[in-house]
């Protein structure tokens, strides 16, 4: 299963830092930014989260929900949120169900070794839960401003 522009958000239940079993389909009626990042409390991922935090009111004014996703545990996510005062939830996807549905698990290389990891990616859904934009191989610098601009076009 892989999603394409115009497809509806996968009808999956996910574990969020609010300790609830959130049905992604229940977010219909709101715009949604679903951003995938490799690991809590690493430099790029922290900066990205902080930039979403700093622009949170602008996203709220645009009627948009922000959810971050990685394979980290809910406990790790809650510590990440507390440390950086993120006002949005994070999704724990240790079994990679959502990651695979969004096709963000990619072969990566570090210090000459290859491994499978999350490719930093962002997906923007309209208020009918349809995918309108997908940004892959994201670079952190300027990313949140670009995402906010796209959200405002919906």
C-alpha angles and dihedrals in degrees: 000000000000128000127231135190109290094025121123119250112272112270094237133140113229136189113242133186088259085071092239133127098242119198105214089211088063089070091073108124092047131075110244136208110197109187124185121205133175106237144355119253097014119129101255095038092048092049091048092050092047091052091052087048092051092050094040095110090053091052090048091051088054090054093250132145118209122209125176120206134200138141093256121117124263088249091055090047093050091051089049091051093047094047094051100028096237110184093204134071127258124215121224111215105172092154091050093231094138092034091056093044088056093040096234099134105102138164109264134181132218127170090350095306123111124216140158115261144149115286107218102254138159129205124195120203126190124230090274089060092250119142108245103166136020122189116191133184087024121196111211098224110092093355099117092049089051092049093049090051091052092047089054090057092062 
